[in-house]
Amino acid sequence: MKKLFYVPAAFLLLLTSCKNASKTEMSTSTTSMESNKANSKTVYSAIETGDVGKLDSVIDVNFVDHMEGREVKGIDSVKKMIGDIHNHFSNLKMDLIANGTDGDYSMALVRMTGTPTDGMMGFPANKPIDMMSVDVVKTNSAGKAVEHWAFVDPQDMMNMMANEHAGMMPGKMDDKMMDKKMDKMAMDSMKKK
């Protein structure tokens, strides 16, 4: 009879320890998420204002930004790039919509609005933009970003590509032009490998 008592007691002890472990994991996850959200806001603020002074606290010196067609490496290059984004927009706003974390990776859904002052970044000058993207950031054990990837809403990308062609309005790129653009992008991608 005593043996039967020990089985449920051991099971109850196991459940309690699992429950406590999950509370610890949730607490760690919540802390990581709050930290990642704060770090994202620091970067988005630097993009909006051009003030890159606080980036050393959230970005590792060996950071790599995986951009279309090239990689930006090192904190100094990233600071220059982020500061320069601000120089090509008026009323630039980065709104953090949602974020999440999974271990060493965090994801942020962000809305970018503003008016490009020139065509430097592929947007038509003086035409307001409103686009969504997802930023994926890998962090190190110190909580600093070491790698970044950005994924843009496909419709926003199509509109941006259409605007690169004189006389074309967003969403009006014909199939032949789109095929040509996609072929070029595929060739450029293959050259990187």
Secondary structure, 3 states (H helix, E strand, C coil): CHHHHHHHHHHHHHHHHHHHHHHHHHHHHHHHHHHHHHHHHHHHHHHHHCCCCCHHHCEEEEEEEEECCEEEECHHHHHHHHHHHHHCEEEEEEEEEEEEEECCEEEEEEEEEEEECCCCCCCCCCCCEEEEEEEEEEECCCCCEEEEEEEECHHHHHHHHHHCCCCCCCCCCCHHHHHHHHHHHHHHHHHHC
